[in-house]
Amino acid sequence: MKEAIFFDLDDTLLWDNKSVATAFQKTCTYAAAKVNVDPNELEQAVRAEASTLYDTYETRPFTQMIGINPFEGMWGTFDDPGEDFQKMKEIIANYQREAWTRGLSKLGIDDEALGTELALYFPKMRKESPFVYEETFEVLDQLKGKYTLLLMTNGSPSLQNIKLEITPEIAPYFDHIIISGAFGKGKPDPSIFEHALDVVGLHADEVLMVGDNLMTDILGSSRAGIQSVWINREEKPVSEEVIPTYTINNLRELFDIIE
């Protein structure tokens, strides 16, 4: 019998990929109104440049451990306690400018001023584009009060809290919220799952972990002895190394498992 359910946030409850894609679409369309550039080509160029640039910083090992991806870096401020976050805070404005400026340059447009403008425009568009999966609240409504609900999300506390602030309906469903940047290690490190078990006061066999990412949510929960539910909405390929206890395509299928 399960007493608690642990949920991932991004692309499990929040449709983060769609939010990022929408912010890119709006920002690149804005750029196309100013210079002769194809919005789709600009998005591809900026995504590529951002990913490459992100890997060059000394903070990369820390961001990998905490679970902060390059596109979160495109709109975060990282004004969080700790030396590593403060290092990120120092470089992040330049990173955001460079990603857009280099993306433009890749398409033959050398315009640092526009790169700076787009770097400021993108975070605004991301904050204006919160998306939640259609079944998220329906499922949480049915679980609330029957199970202890814990939200476990990788990332910077400041950034993950902004996501919760712009979708204020989510946080009240949860009895506990754990953010990797505040804990000090991110999924798949088993210590964050063990910490969550301590928080809810339960054993691993009394808990179920629900998440979309095989290499963080599912791998980490398996290392901690927690049964897992992989939500695979996009029909991603399965892994021979990381095997979830259950696989679903929609959060509504969770009820068949827990019943």
N, C-alpha and C positions, 0 to 999 in steps of 0.2 A: 504493500500500500504506500503510495507516494503522499508525502505530507507537504512538499514544497516543489515549486517549479521555478527554475532559473531561466531567464530570458536574455538573449542578446538583444541589442538595440538596432544597430544599423543593418538594414536590409533583412531584418527579421520582423520588427515592428514598424520601424520607419523605413520608407523607400528612399534610402540615401542616394543610391545610384541615379534615380530619376531626378532627385533634387539637384545633384551636381550637373547632370546632363542639361537640365533646364537652365541652370545658371550660366553654363557655357553657351548654350544656344542664345540666350538673351544678350550676353556680353559680346559675343561674336557678331550678332546681328547689329548691335550698337556700333561696333567697329566698322562694319561694312557700310554703314550710313556715313562714315567719315572718310574712309579710304577705299580704294578699289581692291576688295579682297572677298574671297568666297568664305562665308561663315563656317561651313563644314571643314574646309581645308585649314582654316585658322584654328579651329578647335583641335583638330588632329595634331597640328604643329605645336600648339601650346601644351597639350597633354604630353607629347613626346619630350619636349624641352624641359617641362616641369619634372618629369620622372627622372630624366638624366641628371639635371641640376641637383635634385633632392639627394641623390646618391653621393654627391661630392662633398657634402658637409660633414664635419666631425660629429654632428649630432645624429647621424644616420643610425648607428647601432642602438642609440637610446630610443629613437622613434620606432625602430623595428621591435624592440623589446616591449614598448608600451602599446604599440599598434596604432601609429598615426601615419596615414598614407599621404602621398604627395598632394592629393587634391584637397585634403583637409588643410594641408599647409597653405593652400591657395587662399583660404579665407579665415584662418585662425590667427589669434594674436599671441597665444601661449603665455599669457601673463599669469603664470602659475608659480607657486613656491618651488624652490629647488634649483640647484645650479644648472642642471641640464635644460630645464624649461627656460631659465633666464638666458642661456646661450641661444636657444631657439628664438626667443623674443628679439634678441639682438640682430639675428640674420633674416628674420621672416619677411620684413618689409622689402628688403633687397631681393630676396628669393621671389617674391610675388611680382615685383617689377621686372626682374630678369626673365622670368618665365614668359611673360606676355611680350616683352621687347624682343626676346630671341625668337618667339613664335612668329611675330610679325616679320622679323628679319629673314627668317627661313622662306618666307613668301615674297621676299624682295622689297619689303617696306622697312626702312630704317627710320624709326620715329620713337625716340625714347619718351617723349612727352605723352604720346598716345599710349605707349606701354604702361606708363605710370598711371594714366587715367583709367585704363582697363583693369589694372591691378586693384584700384580702389572701387571700381564699379562691380567687379565680380562678387566680392563679399556681400554687397547690398542685395544683389540678385539671388545669391544663395539663401540669405535670410528671408527673402520674400517668397521662397519656393519650397516650403516644407510639404512633403508628401508622406502619407501614412497608408499602408495597405488597407483595402476596403474591409477586410475581416478583423483587423486588429482590435478595435474596440468591442466588437461583438464577442470575440473570444475572451478578452480580458474581463468583460462584464460577467461572463458565466463562471470564470475562475475565481474572481475576487470574493473573499470570504470563505471559500471552500478549501483553498490552499494558501500557504505562505508564498507570496510572490516576491522574487528578488530579481532585480535588473543588474546584469553584469556586462559592462561595456568597456572596450578598449578605447584609449584616447586621452587627450588632455582634459582635465576637469573643466577648464573654462569653455572649451569648445563643445564638449558633450553637454554641459549645462545650458549652453545657448540652444542646442538642438531641442532640449527638453523645454526651454522657455518659449520657443516659437511653436511648439506643439504641447501646450500646457495640460492637455487632457491626459497625457500618458503617466506622468510621475505619480499622481494620486492613487493609481492602481497598485503601486508597489510598496511593500512593507520595508524594503531595504534597496538601496542603490549603491553599487560598487563601481567605481571608475578606476581603471588600471593606473592612470597617471597619479592618482591620489594614493593608491595602495603601494605602488613602487614596482610592480611587475604586471605584465599583461598576459592574457590568454595566448598561447597554450600552456604557460607555466602552471604546473599543478598547484602551486602555493596560493594562487588567487582563488582557486576553487575550494581549497582546504580552508581558506579564510572565510569564504562564503558559507561553508558548512558550519564553521564556528559561530558565525553571525546568526544563523537561523537555529542553531542548537540541534542539528540533526546529523544522522549518519549518511554516508554516500548512497546506501541502498534505499533511502527514504526520499530521494531527490531525483528530479528529471531536468536535464539541460536541453534547451531549445535554441538552435542557432542555424545560421545559413552558411557558416564558413567551416569547411572540413578541417583546415589546418590550425584553427584557433579554438572554436567552440567545441568541435567534436573530438579533436585530438586531446585538448586540455582536459575535458571532462572524463575521457577514457583513462587518462593518466591518473586521475583522482578517484577512479572507481565509480564514477557516476554514469548512469545510463543516459543516452543522448538521443535527441530527435533532430535529424538533419532536415531542415526545410529547404527543398531544392526546387524552387519555383521555375528556374530557368533551365532545368534539365542539364545541369552541369555533369561532366563525366564522373563516374564513381572512382574511388581510389582503392587499390589493393592493400595499401598500408594503413589507411585510416577508415575504419568501418563503423558507421553509426549503429546504435541499437535499433533505431527505426528511421525510416525515411518517409517524408510527406511532401506534398506539393502545395498545400494550403493549410494555414493554421487551424482551420475548422476540423481537419483530420486528427488533430491532437486529442479530441474527445474520445475517439475510438481506442486510442492507446491507453489513456489514463483510466478509462472505464473497464 
